[in-house]
Amino acid sequence: MNKIVRSVQAGVIFITAVAMIGCGSRETSTSESAPGVPVKIIIVEAQQSAGLERIPGGVRPAVEATLEAKISGKVEKLSVREGSLVKRGDILITLSAHEMQARLEQALSAERQSVQDLERFKKLLPSGVVTQQEFDAVEARARLASAGVAEARSMVSYTSIEAPFDGVITKKLINEGDLATPGKPLLGVESQNLFRFESDVPESVAVNLAVSQQLDVRLSGSEHAASGTVSEISPTTDPNSRTRHVKVDLPADPLLRSGQFGYVLVPVRKRPSIKLPERALIERGQLEAVFVAQEGRALLRLVRTGKRDTGEVEILSGLAGGESVISEGVAELKDGQRIEIK
């Protein structure tokens, strides 16, 4: 019973749609002797075509970092500003080192004393003046003193913040005289000539991708496509957007800038495809149809369309290869109207 109801409902919807697009009328028998409306037709062909999905995204640096201090200290010297080019190892920020230097001097003094004690106990141990237990304790203190010196040297080195790689300063979040603390961002740096294109690709399209695959990337403001290489494909799908994050490494180009918008062209599997000139398509609201020429009459046919490009529209369903579709003169046609093919 439910199947019958659904069939009736589907029939009603189809008839209503045809009536809406076909202006609610059909040629009657009174017009049998009337001359046909002159039209032009095209014979459609279903072809296997590999489509290209345009997925939006943006340019990101291949390498980027946010620099932070490992210790607290006053910024004594800031050697860069936004836009400064830096080399790996360049000192970008110098923090006050007075306290750390004092700790290092104390550690060095303690180490010198412990080394002297250890040498003295080494000479006394064979004569039995000191016990083995006493010698072991002095030796342990010497090792601890050496470790204290190494730690103090590390703390002093933390007062100089260096560039981790060759690049450009993109953010300056601190000034000379400010207090730097662990966890507080100080500078942003990113690679200058190494970029990648990042995009969230629908999972239905991402299945066509593989690491090392070559893809064309088109950027806003650029007339040519850059050929990039897929470097990363997220193994998981975002549960909300149903997409997977994909990164495409781009070749070096002095015109590339972080943040540029564009899209990547992803080839999808081949499928039967019918294309028509857009002028053959009739649109009424969300309904789309074409007129098929059959036995001297124009018959309205609902279709489902896909992509549109350079005056053509892809027909996903509603037509079969070999059918005659009216391509010109459709504006005033009615369903069932007599036609004359020019």
C-alpha positions as CSV (number, residue, x, y, z in Angstrom):
1,M,0.0,0.0,0.0
2,N,2.8,2.4,0.9
3,K,4.6,1.7,-2.4
4,I,1.4,2.6,-4.3
5,V,1.0,5.9,-2.3
6,R,4.7,6.8,-3.0
7,S,4.2,6.0,-6.7
8,V,1.2,8.2,-6.9
9,Q,3.0,11.0,-5.1
10,A,6.0,10.8,-7.4
11,G,3.6,10.9,-10.4
12,V,1.9,14.0,-9.1
13,I,5.2,15.7,-8.5
14,F,6.4,15.0,-12.0
15,I,3.2,16.2,-13.6
16,T,3.2,19.3,-11.5
17,A,6.9,20.0,-12.5
18,V,6.1,19.6,-16.2
19,A,3.2,21.9,-15.9
20,M,5.2,24.5,-14.2
21,I,8.0,24.5,-16.7
22,G,5.8,23.9,-19.8
23,C,3.6,26.9,-18.8
24,G,0.8,24.6,-17.9
25,S,-0.4,23.8,-21.4
26,R,0.1,21.2,-24.1
27,E,-0.6,21.5,-27.8
28,T,-4.2,20.3,-28.5
29,S,-5.6,18.6,-31.5
30,T,-6.8,21.9,-32.9
31,S,-3.2,22.7,-33.8
32,E,-2.5,19.5,-35.7
33,S,-2.7,21.4,-39.0
34,A,-0.6,24.4,-37.7
35,P,2.9,24.7,-39.0
36,G,5.6,23.5,-36.7
37,V,7.8,25.9,-34.8
38,P,11.2,26.1,-36.4
39,V,14.0,24.8,-34.1
40,K,17.5,23.5,-34.2
41,I,18.6,20.3,-32.5
42,I,21.7,18.5,-31.4
43,I,22.3,14.8,-31.1
44,V,23.7,14.2,-27.6
45,E,26.5,11.8,-26.9
46,A,27.4,10.2,-23.6
47,Q,31.2,10.2,-23.2
48,Q,33.5,8.9,-20.5
49,S,35.2,11.9,-19.0
50,A,37.5,12.4,-16.1
51,G,36.2,15.4,-14.2
52,L,38.2,17.9,-12.2
53,E,36.9,19.0,-8.8
54,R,37.9,22.6,-7.8
55,I,38.6,22.5,-4.0
56,P,39.3,25.9,-2.4
57,G,42.2,26.5,0.0
58,G,45.1,28.7,0.8
59,V,48.9,29.1,0.7
60,R,50.8,28.4,3.9
61,P,54.5,28.4,4.7
62,A,56.1,24.9,4.6
63,V,57.9,25.7,7.8
64,E,56.8,28.2,10.5
65,A,57.4,28.7,14.2
66,T,56.4,30.9,17.1
67,L,59.4,31.7,19.3
68,E,59.1,31.8,23.0
69,A,61.5,32.4,25.9
70,K,62.6,29.4,28.0
71,I,63.4,31.6,31.0
72,S,62.0,34.8,32.4
73,G,64.0,37.9,31.7
74,K,63.9,41.5,30.5
75,V,64.3,42.1,26.8
76,E,67.6,43.9,26.5
77,K,67.9,43.9,22.7
78,L,65.5,43.2,19.9
79,S,67.4,42.8,16.6
80,V,64.5,42.3,14.1
81,R,61.2,43.7,13.0
82,E,58.4,42.4,10.9
83,G,59.6,41.6,7.5
84,S,63.2,41.1,8.5
85,L,65.0,38.3,6.7
86,V,67.0,36.0,9.0
87,K,69.4,33.1,8.8
88,R,69.4,30.1,10.9
89,G,71.4,30.8,14.1
90,D,71.0,34.6,14.0
91,I,70.4,36.1,17.4
92,L,67.0,37.7,17.3
93,I,66.4,38.6,21.0
94,T,68.8,39.0,23.9
95,L,67.5,38.8,27.4
96,S,69.1,40.2,30.6
97,A,71.8,37.7,31.6
98,H,73.0,39.2,34.9
99,E,71.2,36.7,37.2
100,M,72.1,33.7,35.0
101,Q,75.7,34.8,34.8
102,A,75.9,35.1,38.6
103,R,74.5,31.6,38.9
104,L,77.1,30.3,36.5
105,E,79.9,32.0,38.4
106,Q,78.7,30.3,41.6
107,A,78.5,27.0,39.9
108,L,82.0,27.3,38.5
109,S,83.3,28.2,42.0
110,A,81.6,25.2,43.5
111,E,83.1,23.0,40.8
112,R,86.6,24.3,41.3
113,Q,86.3,23.6,45.1
114,S,84.9,20.1,44.6
115,V,87.7,19.2,42.1
116,Q,90.3,20.4,44.6
117,D,88.7,18.3,47.4
118,L,88.6,15.3,45.1
119,E,92.3,15.5,44.2
120,R,93.2,15.8,47.9
121,F,91.1,12.8,48.9
122,K,92.6,10.8,46.0
123,K,96.1,11.3,47.6
124,L,94.9,10.5,51.1
125,L,92.9,7.4,50.3
126,P,95.9,5.0,49.9
127,S,97.3,5.9,53.3
128,G,94.0,5.2,55.0
129,V,93.6,8.8,56.3
130,V,90.2,8.9,54.6
131,T,87.8,6.0,54.2
132,Q,86.4,4.7,50.9
133,Q,83.0,6.0,52.0
134,E,84.3,9.5,52.5
135,F,86.1,9.4,49.2
136,D,82.9,8.3,47.4
137,A,81.0,11.2,49.0
138,V,83.5,13.7,47.8
139,E,83.5,12.2,44.3
140,A,79.7,12.4,44.2
141,R,79.8,16.1,45.2
142,A,82.3,16.7,42.3
143,R,79.9,15.1,39.8
144,L,77.0,17.2,41.1
145,A,79.1,20.4,40.8
146,S,79.9,19.6,37.2
147,A,76.3,19.0,36.5
148,G,75.4,22.3,38.1
149,V,77.9,24.1,35.8
150,A,76.3,22.5,32.7
151,E,72.9,23.5,33.8
152,A,74.0,27.1,34.5
153,R,75.6,27.3,31.1
154,S,72.3,26.2,29.5
155,M,70.4,28.9,31.4
156,V,72.8,31.5,30.2
157,S,72.4,30.3,26.6
158,Y,68.6,30.7,27.0
159,T,69.2,34.4,27.2
160,S,69.9,34.5,23.5
161,I,66.9,33.5,21.2
162,E,68.0,32.4,17.8
163,A,66.4,31.9,14.4
164,P,65.6,28.2,14.0
165,F,65.8,28.3,10.2
166,D,66.2,30.7,7.3
167,G,63.1,32.8,6.8
168,V,61.3,36.0,7.4
169,I,59.8,37.5,10.6
170,T,56.0,37.7,10.3
171,K,55.1,38.8,13.8
172,K,56.7,40.9,16.5
173,L,54.9,40.6,19.7
174,I,57.3,42.1,22.2
175,N,59.5,45.3,22.5
176,E,62.8,46.1,24.2
177,G,62.2,46.6,27.9
178,D,59.3,44.1,28.1
179,L,59.4,41.1,30.3
180,A,59.7,37.8,28.5
181,T,58.3,34.7,30.3
182,P,58.1,31.0,29.3
183,G,55.0,30.4,27.2
184,K,54.6,34.0,26.0
185,P,54.9,34.3,22.2
186,L,57.6,36.7,21.2
187,L,58.2,36.4,17.4
188,G,56.6,34.6,14.5
189,V,58.9,33.3,11.7
190,E,58.2,31.4,8.6
191,S,60.2,30.0,5.6
192,Q,60.4,32.6,2.8
193,N,60.6,30.5,-0.3
194,L,59.0,27.2,0.7
195,F,55.2,27.1,0.6
196,R,52.4,24.6,0.4
197,F,48.8,24.8,-0.5
198,E,46.4,23.4,2.2
199,S,42.8,22.5,1.6
200,D,40.0,20.6,3.3
201,V,39.0,18.1,0.6
202,P,35.6,16.3,0.8
203,E,36.1,12.6,1.7
204,S,34.4,11.5,-1.6
205,V,37.1,13.4,-3.5
206,A,40.0,12.7,-1.2
207,V,39.8,8.9,-2.1
208,N,41.2,9.9,-5.5
209,L,44.4,11.3,-4.0
210,A,47.7,9.8,-3.1
211,V,51.0,11.1,-1.5
212,S,53.5,12.2,-4.3
213,Q,50.6,12.8,-6.7
214,Q,51.0,15.8,-9.0
215,L,48.1,18.4,-8.9
216,D,47.5,21.7,-10.5
217,V,47.0,24.7,-8.2
218,R,45.5,28.0,-9.3
219,L,45.9,31.1,-7.2
220,S,44.0,34.4,-7.1
221,G,45.7,37.1,-9.1
222,S,47.7,34.5,-11.1
223,E,47.1,33.5,-14.6
224,H,49.1,30.3,-14.6
225,A,48.7,27.0,-12.7
226,A,51.5,25.8,-10.4
227,S,52.1,22.1,-10.4
228,G,52.4,20.9,-6.8
229,T,53.1,17.6,-5.1
230,V,50.8,16.0,-2.5
231,S,52.9,15.7,0.7
232,E,50.3,14.9,3.3
233,I,46.8,13.5,3.5
234,S,45.1,13.4,6.8
235,P,44.3,9.8,7.8
236,T,41.1,10.9,9.5
237,T,37.9,12.6,8.3
238,D,36.5,15.6,10.2
239,P,33.2,14.4,11.6
240,N,31.5,17.7,11.1
241,S,32.6,18.8,7.6
242,R,33.3,15.3,6.3
243,T,36.6,16.5,4.9
244,R,40.2,15.4,5.0
245,H,43.1,18.0,5.3
246,V,45.5,17.8,2.4
247,K,48.8,19.6,1.9
248,V,50.4,20.1,-1.5
249,D,54.0,21.3,-1.7
250,L,54.5,24.1,-4.2
251,P,57.6,24.9,-6.3
252,A,59.7,27.9,-5.3
253,D,58.2,31.1,-6.7
254,P,59.1,34.6,-5.6
255,L,55.5,35.7,-6.2
256,L,54.0,33.3,-3.7
257,R,52.8,34.8,-0.4
258,S,51.4,33.2,2.7
259,G,47.7,33.6,2.9
260,Q,47.0,33.7,-0.9
261,F,43.6,32.1,-1.8
262,G,43.1,29.7,-4.6
263,Y,41.9,26.2,-5.4
264,V,43.4,22.8,-6.3
265,L,42.2,20.7,-9.2
266,V,41.6,17.2,-8.1
267,P,40.9,14.6,-10.9
268,V,37.9,12.3,-10.1
269,R,37.0,9.0,-11.5
270,K,35.7,8.7,-15.1
271,R,31.9,8.7,-15.5
272,P,29.4,8.9,-18.4
273,S,28.9,12.6,-19.2
274,I,26.5,14.4,-21.5
275,K,27.1,18.1,-22.2
276,L,24.7,20.6,-23.7
277,P,24.9,24.3,-24.5
278,E,23.4,26.3,-21.6
279,R,20.9,27.9,-24.1
280,A,19.2,24.5,-24.4
281,L,18.4,24.4,-20.7
282,I,15.1,25.6,-19.3
283,E,15.1,26.7,-15.6
284,R,12.1,27.5,-13.5
285,G,13.0,28.0,-9.9
286,Q,14.9,24.9,-8.8
287,L,13.5,22.8,-11.7
288,E,15.6,22.2,-14.8
289,A,14.5,20.7,-18.1
290,V,15.2,20.4,-21.8
291,F,13.0,19.8,-24.9
292,V,13.6,16.5,-26.7
293,A,12.6,16.4,-30.4
294,Q,10.6,13.2,-30.9
295,E,8.2,12.4,-33.8
296,G,7.9,16.0,-34.9
297,R,7.0,17.3,-31.4
298,A,8.9,19.0,-28.5
299,L,8.6,16.8,-25.4
300,L,9.6,18.3,-22.1
301,R,12.2,16.3,-20.1
302,L,13.2,17.0,-16.5
303,V,17.0,16.7,-16.0
304,R,19.6,17.0,-13.3
305,T,22.6,19.2,-14.0
306,G,26.2,19.2,-12.8
307,K,29.0,21.5,-13.5
308,R,28.9,24.5,-15.9
309,D,31.8,25.8,-17.8
310,T,32.3,28.1,-20.8
311,G,28.7,28.0,-21.9
312,E,28.2,24.3,-21.4
313,V,26.3,22.4,-18.8
314,E,26.8,18.8,-17.7
315,I,23.7,16.6,-17.6
316,L,23.8,14.0,-14.8
317,S,20.5,12.4,-15.4
318,G,17.4,12.6,-17.6
319,L,19.0,12.1,-21.0
320,A,20.6,9.2,-22.9
321,G,23.1,9.2,-25.7
322,G,21.6,9.5,-29.2
323,E,18.6,11.6,-28.2
324,S,17.8,14.8,-30.1
325,V,17.7,17.9,-27.9
326,I,16.4,21.2,-29.1
327,S,19.2,23.7,-28.8
328,E,17.6,26.9,-30.2
329,G,14.1,28.3,-30.1
330,V,13.1,26.8,-26.7
331,A,11.9,30.1,-25.2
332,E,8.4,29.9,-26.5
333,L,8.0,26.2,-26.8
334,K,5.3,24.2,-25.0
335,D,5.3,20.6,-24.1
336,G,4.0,18.5,-27.0
337,Q,4.1,21.4,-29.5
338,R,4.7,20.6,-33.2
339,I,8.2,21.5,-34.4
340,E,10.0,21.8,-37.7
341,I,13.7,21.0,-37.6
342,K,15.8,23.6,-39.5
